[in-house]
Amino acid sequence: MTHPVSLVANSSVKVAFYSTAHGGDHFTCCLRNYFAHKRMIMFSAKGNKIKTSSPSPSSAETIANNDDLLTEILLRLPIKSLLKFKCVSKHWLSLISDPLFYLCLNPSNSPCALMVHKWPRLDNPEFDFIKLGSNHSVPPFKTLNFINDASVIKIIQSCNGLLLCNSFSKNSRKLNYYVYNPTTKQRKILPALSQAGKTYGLYLAFDPRKSPYYKVICVRQCDISQSAYRIQIYSPETGCWRVSSTATFILPLGIGFHGGVFWNDSIHWYTDAGPSIRFDINQEKVKKMPMPSMPDGCYRRRVAYFGESRGHLCLVEIHSRSSTQFNVCEMERDHSGWSVKYRVNLDGVVSAFPGMIKSYLNPSMLNYYVYQIMGIEREETNEGDYLVLHIPAQIVRYNLKDGSFRKLCDFAPNYKREDASNFGYCNAYEYIQSLACV
């Protein structure tokens, strides 16, 4: 059932809207051609005209000059309409692109789905969309095909609604990198990197709550030493790469660094052992990042999850033979250290889904239980925090507060039946609807 909502500019102007319940197939309304015609035309989702009004010039000026009222109107429109209205005028573009508008549009900055790569078909990767929460968004794609000359387009990273992708061009025989917005279908091909030095990895940094602009961080080995690295930065404001003169660092040979998660204005990597590192984007400096101590006898980290969740950096390490029990840790905002946020026990999940057990192995082995942590998601209250678990042939939601769980959906990442002996670990990327320009 639809419900009319009225916003009153003054006694002579009313703008009627129809709000929809739970994203069903109900009427929505579009405000259109306002500046061109000084009129307000109400349309249904199918484009049928509902109501036309012709406000007086003074009323039109009242709305045009009232940013608060315009913002209230725009916030009630669907994403597809907002994309069109960015083209109405520079003023509307400025309003919709403002970080404050994004905060009002998506105050929780929460993902509506996980994009999961079906990994065996590398020639044409397909994605499953695991819906999260009550947001009934339509999956933006099944396969990535926004360019014609690519043999494979891969997602490297997702960051607050934008995707960092790469492809190998059949024509030029080179690796290209892109920033892609799956909501708007806009893409930006990044300029070619110089040939000097091996590229270790590229990482996306984007916080729409602070700025409409993203940055891409590239870590490259220096020519002088295989253990020395330097950082290059791409910004759409300049449209080119530049070398950071203050961001060179050295790691011992044989010590890899992994992750590359953007959080709190830094890119974070964990190392195999010892202190980890982060790159402070504002100061353009590489700094040490403390890590939890490893148990005696462990010489290499066993990280099961390392990622950002609604403004928190989360870490799960599993060193114990009882791999169904582990801690979820959070980094302090000042990067001073980690604290235990939740203690997890998956024994109840194993009892309900015994297919997680590799029964042919010794129970003391670390991989006796089969599961993958795809995500740690947060809702408005701590009671809603949960793990997204991939177990054989299913996706399970595990409540971190009370230990309850339920199946989200069946899942078939392989093209044959998945079980404990045939378990495919999948790459999962958050999907957040975004109006960001690339």
N, C-alpha and C positions, 0 to 999 in steps of 0.2 A: 504494500500500500504506500502511495506517495503522500507527502505532507507539504503543503505550501509554506514557505518561509518568506517573510517580508522584511526588507531593509528600507528604512525611511530616510531620505536625504532631507526633505522638508515637507510641509503640508501638501505640496503639489506633486511630489515625486514618490512613487513606490515601485520597487523592483521586485517582482514575484519570482520565487524559485521553487523548484520541486526537488526535495531531497529524496534519496533512494535508500532503501533499507538493505544492508548487507550486499550491496553491489549487484542486485538482481536486474532483470530485464525491465526496468521501469524508465519513465521519462526523466531525462535530464535537460537542462536548459542552457543555451549558449547566448552570450551577449555578443552581438556582432555588428560590424559596420557603424560603431558608435560615433567615432570621430568623423567619418565620411558623411553620415546622414543626420547626425544629431537625433537618432532614433534608437529605441530599444526593441529588438525583435526576439521573441521567445520561440525557440525551436525544440522539438522533441528529439530524442536520440536518433529517430529515423529521418529527421529533416523536415517534418511537417510543421507548418506555422501554427502556433498556438495563440499568440496574442501580440498585437502591435500597439505601441503607444508613441506619441510624439510630444515629448516634454518641451516646455517653453525654453527659449534661449537661456533665461536666467537659471532654470533648473539644470539644464545641460552644463552650464558653466559651474554650477555648484558641485555636480558630480565630478566634472573634469578636474576641478581644483581641490578635491577632497581625496587625498591619497589613502586615508584610513577607510573611507567608504569603498573606493576602488579595490583596495586590498581585500576587504571583506567579501566583495562580489567575486573576485578572482579565486579566492580560496575555496569557494563553494563549487567550482567547476572541475570537471574531470581533466586528467593529464592531457588527453588529446586536444581538448579545447584550449588549454593553456599554451600548448605548442603553437597553435594557430594565432592566438592573441599576442604572442611575442612580436608578431609582424605588423600589428596594428599601428604602432607608433614607437618612437624612441623612448617615450615616457613609460609606456606599458612594458617595453622590453626591460627598462631599468627596474621597474617595480618587480617583475617576475624573476629577474636575475639576482635580485638583492638577497644576500645570505639570510637576512631577517625573514624574508618571505619563505625561504626554504625551511627555516625553523618552525614557522607556523604551519606550513604544509605537511611536514613530516617531523613533528617535534621529537619523536623517539628515535629517528634515524634507523629504524628497524627494517631488516630485509623482509620481503614478502615471499621469497622462495630461495631455495638453493639450486643452482645450476650444476648438474652432475654429469661429468663426461663419461660416456660409454666408451671405455678405452680401447677395446680390441680393434674397432674399425678406424684405423688411423688415416685411411685414404679419404674418408668423409665423416669426420667425428659427429656423432649425434649426442644430444643432451636430454636428460630427464630433468623435469622441474618438480622439486619437492616443495609443495606449498607449506608455508609456515603461518600460524595464526589464522585470523579470520579474513585476511585480505584476499579477495578473489580476483587477483590480477591474471591477465591472460599471458601465457608464456610468450616472450618476444621473438623467439626463434626456436627451431628444432636443430638446424645446422647453421653454421656461420658461412655465409656465401656473399659477403658484401663486396668482394672483388672477384674479377673473372679469371685472372691469370695465376691463381694460387692452387697448388696441389693440396695443401693442408693449411687451414687457419687454426691456430691454437690459442687458447686463453692462457696467458701467463699469470695474470693476477686480476682480482676485482677489488675496487676501492670506492666505497660510497657511491655506487651507481655507475661508475665508469669501469671499462675493461681495458687492460693492456694485452694486446694480442701480437702474434707474429705470424708470418707466412713465408714460405719459400717460393719465390717467383719462378715459374717455368720459363718465362721469356728471358729475364735478365740473369737467372741463375744466382740470385742473391737473397739474403734474408731481409725481409722488411718488417718494420714494427709499426703498430697502429695504436691509437687511443680511440675506443669505440663506445658510443652511448647506445645500449640496446633499446632504450625507451624511445629515443628520438631517431634512431637509425643513422645518426651522424658519425662520421669517422674522420680521423686525421692521420695521415701517414707522416711518420717522423723522419726528419732529415737523416741521411746516411751518416754513420759514424766514421771517423777516420780509420785508416787501416792499421795504424800503429797500436800494438798491444792487443792481447786477447780479451774479448768481452766475457766477463764472468756472469753478469746478469743485469737486467733492467727491472726497475721497481717504480710503481706508481704512488704518488703522494697527492691526495685530494681530500680537503675538508670543506664541504660547501657551507658549513656553519660559520666559517671564518673568511672564506674568499671564493669567488666564482672560478678561480684559476687553479689548474693542477700543475704539477711538476713531475717529470720523469727523471729518475736517478739511475745512472749507469755506472757500474763498478767494472774497472778494467785493470788488467795486470800491467805494471810498468815494464818497459823494455829492459831496465837495468837489472831487475831481479824478479824471479817467479813468485817470491813471497811478498813483494811490494805491490800495493794497489793504489789507484787514484780514482777520483770520482768526477764524472761529468754530469751536467745538469741541463735539462731541456725545459724551456718555458714557452707556452703558446704566446706570451706577450712579446717575446723577441723572435720566436720562430726558428731558433738555432741552438746548437749545443755549445756549452762553454765549460772549460776545465776549472774546477774549484781549486784555487791556489792554496787553500788551507786544509784540504781534505785528502791527505795521503797517509796511508797506514801500512803496517807490516804485520803479517801473521807468520808463525813458524810453518815451515814446509810440512805438508801432511795433515795440517789442521784445517778442516773445511769449515765454512760458515754457511748457515742455512736459514731459511725463513724469508727475511726481507719484508716484515710486516710494518705497515704505516700506522702509527699511533702517537698522539701527543707531540706532533710536530717533528717526529723522528722516524727513520727507518731502522728496524731492529732485526739483528741477526743473532742466532745462537751458534756457538761453536761446539765442536765435538768434545772438547774438554777445556777447563780453565775459564777465565773471564770471557764474556761475550761482548759484542760491540753494538753501537748504534750511531747513526749519522744524524746529527742535529741540523735540520734543514735551515733554520733561521740563522744559526751561527756558522753553518757550513764547517762543522768540526766533527771528527770521529771521536767518540768517547767510549770508555769502558761501560759495560752493563753488567751488574752483579747477577749471579745465577744461584739457585739453591745448591747446597752442597750435595755431592753424590755419596751414596752409601759406600762403606769400606769394601774394597775389592772390585768396585766398578771404575773403569777407566775411560768409558765413553758414554755420552748421554743417550738415553733412550726416550726421545721425545715423541709422545703420541698425539699431541696437539699444541700448536703455537699460533695464536691468532687474536684478532681484535673483535670485541663484542660490545657495541653501543658505548664506546668511550672507555673501555677497559681492555688491557692487554692480558691475555690468559695463557697459562702454560699447564700442560699435563705431562708428567714424566712417569714412566712405569719401569721400575727396576726390580720390584718384588716378584717372587715366583707366584704369589697370589695376585695375578694380574687383573682380577675382577675388582680389586680394591686399590684406590689411588686418590690423590688429592688434586683438586683444581686450585691453582695458585693465581694470584693477581699481582701485577707490578704496581708499586706505589707511584702516585702521580709525579713525585720528584725524582723517580728512578733510583731511589735509595735501596730498594730491595723488594723481595716477594713476600707475600703473606698468603696463608692457606684460607681460601674462601669457602670451599666445600670439601667434605670427605665423602667419597662415592663408594658404594658397595653394589656391584652388579649381580650378586648371587641370586637375587629374586628374578632378574631378567634371564639368567641362565636356566633356572628352574622352569620358567615359562616357555623358553625357547631352547630346548636341549640340542637343537641342531647347531648351536654355537660351539659345541665340544668336538675337538679332534680326538675321538675315542681311541684311535690307534696309537696315540702318543702317551708318554708318561705324564701324569698330571703335574709333576714338578716343573715341566718345561714352560717357558714364558709364552710360547705360542699355542698352548693347549686350548685356550679359549679364543675364538675367532670373532673379532669385531673391529670396527673402525669408528673413531670419533670424527664425524663430518663437520660438526659445528657446536659452538657453545652460544646459545641465544638468550637474550634477556628481554623481559617484558616490563610493564610499567612498575611492578612491584617485585621484590626478591622472591616472592612465592611462585612467580612465573618463570624463573630462570631454569633452563633445561639443556640437556645434551641432545644432539641429533646423532643417533647411533645407526651405523650400517652393520647389520648382522646378515648371515646368509639369506638372500632372497627377500629381505624386508628392511624397512626403515622404522626405527623405534624412537619415540620421544621419552626421555627419562628426566623426571622432575628432580632438580638438584636440591630442593628444599626438603621434600618429604620422602624421596625415593620411589614415588609411584611412577608408573610407566604405562604406555599404550602404543599400539602399532599405528604409525602414520600412514603407511602404504606398503604394498608389495613392491619389490624392486628387482629388476633383472638387468644388471649391467652387462652381463655376458649374453652371448647368443646360444647358450646352452644352460641347463639347470645349474643354479648356484647352490653349493652346499659347503660344509666346513673344509672339505678337501679341494674344492674348486672355488676359492673365494677371491674376488677381484677388488683390490683396493682402488678407489676412484678419487679423482680430483673433484672437489666441490667448491663452488664459488657463489658468494652471496649476490642475490639480485635485489637491488633497491631502485625503485622508480626515480628517475632523475631528469631534470630539465636542463642540466648543465650543457653548455656549449663546448665543443672540442676544437 
